Amino acid sequence: MDKMILGRYIPGNSVIHRLDPRSKLLAMLLFILIIFWANNLITNLLLFSFTLFLVFLSRIPIGFFVKGLKSMLFLVAFTTIFQLVFTTAGTPIFQFSFIHITDIGLGQAGIIFSRFILIIFFSTLLSLTTMPLSLADAVESLLKPFRIFKLPVHEIGLMLSMSLRFVPTLMDDTVRIMNAQRARGVDFGEGNMMQKVKSIIPILIPLFASSFKRADALAIAMEARGYQGGDNRSRYRQLRWKTADSIAILSLFLLGAILFLLKN
């Protein structure tokens, strides 16, 4: 749980840190779209080079990105192995019982693995270089056109900001509760699957209790300060779109055009 990166922000003054959160959020969406055009070795190497270049520009140690990858390692491994084992099209390379490994399956597994790694790295970069409140403001700003459909844009932004703000707190509470349970003799790694599931209950009950207490305290604090939602609220943090933000978005479009030309 202490490896969770979502919602954590590392202060800095790099080029990536200074970008408008709206441009970084749009870049993330564009990156997820163009990543599906990378279906061969050259396009994947190009995406990896681009992502590592952004990591270099952020001036954040690579260890933070590896830590973010570790928290998703099981999902990445499961999906990759599933794709590798159950793809029957292509020339067989290895076969045992129901396990069929083919050249097409191996290639598809490699592409799926690369996509997971790239998305995790890029989303980790977004999280580490953007304050959660700024990210919520960006979401609210980008959703403004949907007000014509009576979408509660401000309330969505508020919920997102509070969710991102308390993700690291919940993770820290989980680690604290687990350490307290270990001190009382609870072993979370022993026994069969059913015993491991039962060992989670001593974590969930106090975690839910502390979460409800924190939510109640937050509601009382907001009410005591006279909080009222709506479009007439002023903002302390003003979002400003700069030339660097336009360059960042244009670079994603250029990258997408190159991938489109190089894809199979």
Summary of the structure (lengths in Angstrom):
residues: 264
radius of gyration: 22.2
end to end distance: 39.8
largest distance: 68.3
contacts: 727
relative contact order: 0.16
helix: 71%
strand: 3%
